[in-house]
């Protein structure tokens, strides 16, 4: 697998924990608003870190950091991710996974093996608008729905989150998401930020007022809906 980056310390990526963040390269989605285009697009200029160097770093930080966050790209595209998670757990780390939910069978396996302590799953939009929002026409949303249902069972801590973009989201979308994810533990609406490294240019953030409106729409069915980065 290609490990494209390592953030050696984060106080934000793992709620309530000090952690490092491991970035994997490659993704099966092409979300126009993705801020990590260098990690997603084939032939990108993203760097590479060897697995053994990553494990060596973990050994040095054991007892100083609480957890390891795996993000991307999409980490579950890489069969080797299981072995890396096993090494992190052996060294005493909590493991958090960021995922787009497209690989429910792998997610279920990692959960069953006790390799995950927290999952953050991106919810790109309501089901009807998923193919458009992820940039993959005719995409079958079935796997994403299966992953969401698995997390809704509450077998481990999780959050759902949506990056809100003016060109892709409206109030009705969040009413539908609320119906879909009714009763979720946590749901965050994240403000879009143009990193300058997007797959598609010309996209815009919503206003604070619009974000509050969307929060209100989702909150009818998901009481714990909150804003993040607004």
Beta strands, then each sheet from edge to edge (+ up, - down):
strand 1: 3-10
strand 2: 19-24
strand 3: 67-71
strand 4: 94-99
strand 5: 118-122
strand 6: 157-164
strand 7: 187-191
strand 8: 225-228
sheet 1: 1+ 2- 3- 4- 5- 6- 7- 8-
end
